[in-house]
Amino acid sequence: MFSVFKWTLWQRRWSTLWWSLGIVSLITLTLSFYPTIHNQAAQLNKSFGSLNNSTLALFGGTDFFSPVGYLNSQLIYLMLPLLLIILGVGLGSSLIGREESEGTIELLLARPISRPRLILAKALAGAFIIFLVTTIGSLVTIGLAKVVNMGIPLTNIAMACLACFMLVLTFSAIAFLLSSTGRGRASALGITIVYTLGGYIIGSLANTVHGLRIPSMLFPYHYYQSADILRGTFNWSSITFFGIFIGVCLILALLSFRRRDLG
Amino acid sequence: MLMDSVLVTTKLSKKYPNANVYALKNLTLNVGPGEVYGFLGPNGAGKSTAIRTLMNFIQPTSGSATILGRDIIKDSVKIKQEIGYLAGDGAVYNKMTGRQYLEYLGELQPPSSKTYQQELTKRLQATLNKPLGSLSRGNRQKISIIQAFMHQPKLLILDEPSSGLDPLMQEVFYELIAESKARGAAVFMSSHILSEVQKICDRVGIIRNGELVTERNIAEMAEEAAQTFDLTFKDNLPVSKLKNLACVQKLVENSPHSVTLQVRGELAPLFSILAQYTVTNIDTRTLDLEEAFMHYYQPREDRHV
């Protein structure tokens, strides 16, 4: 099992490096503008005040230029999870999906390794890659937040990044489950992306559109309250929800992959 | 025989969901230790389905199979410690070099010895330091052969193993099969190359439309062929005299002057009759699998059985 884990990481080493560099660049670029934006906060708030609440909700709330508002709206609520979700869903749909479509999964299963062990090794490798890239992003965010004097407690930023990691892992687990059931890579990717974007839009609008409150609870984005975490209100029940969701996806993936015909 | 068999299938069947017909129907066969079994059939006949079922990549619809006495589904992981598998589609990790590829698979199932792996590499003249995706089909196939043989398994399941190999490397591959056979390993291989099957297999089974239509022993077929004579006489055929001979099993008149005899047993009476006539030509047959099996490959309406 460790060999599959190790070689999967080895196969993904360059893409992991490029993803890490991309995310570090995004964070650096975003936070380097903070001092300039902060000085013009009052003026910018006036301009943004003309936008309606639904539009503002899509960007993470109504506060964009306070330290928490800026970090949340520009990075933690949308861009960081969005990029990491692209990485995570891509991984989730291809860790088993690509091996199956290219026929290499048979090379592995022709060796004395059980299907549950193979799928666990693949899932762990995927989770490790997402964890690695998120950790690098988190460390850079924490470091730069200190450099530009945002004044947000660093533990709050770290906890927001943890919630972001769990959110990304949740979407990745959905894609992993779909590809493990034998749907093609493209289907797994497509279905998960639609579910992610739908959940993001519904979850963001739920605060302003009452009819969406209950449906929004069906989507992971509802449980991702990054602005609250940055302000110091960390909700462990949300993390528990993500953990249970990921666990259920993994168990279903194991059960489905255990006896099905390989494509 | 069955007690000692390495591979036994009993009415093994596979019907894919949404398919109207069985891809594999009631396959019953066995392969003993040290036996090389050739599994032949036209494209789409069910060879790969049978192999993928044995490898537990797909689940049988009905029937059962054992390898080394263990159930192919329940004991799949244990069984695979003793199997060397070569896939028909030649799938490899294209970005890995041959060395990395063998290292990865070797970690999952260690080679019997590093020396043996090196010996295989040397004999097959495999290129290990280039990405597999940059190699020709034949060169990738050499590395696939190494991974199947390197742990000296008790059963080799090979799907079109020599495809892409040049004649020299085919000979090396045949030697490897002979060596595996000599140490008691069984080989179950599919192939389209009848001359290859004739050369290295002990027994062949022909599968058509998912069903095993015939199973023959190569040595027996060779013996039968060797006892077939094509005779040409200068004058008319002594048909009645030939028919009355105890050794003549079958007589076919090809023309007023030529006849084909299938004989068995003591040949002296035959030659004493031939000595009384002017025989212008005697040909003995050699085994030609292509001739023997080609009609199984043809669509049913074209067959003249």
Interface residues (C-beta under 8 A of the other chain):
Chain A: S3 V4 W7 Q11 E102 G103 T104 E106 L107 L108 L109 A110 R111 P112 I113 S114 R259 R260 D261 L262
Chain B: Y16 R52 M55 N56 F57 I58 Q59 S76 V77 K78 K80 Q81 I83 Y85 A87 D89 A91 V92 Y93 K95 M96 Y104 L105 E107 L108 Q109 Q147
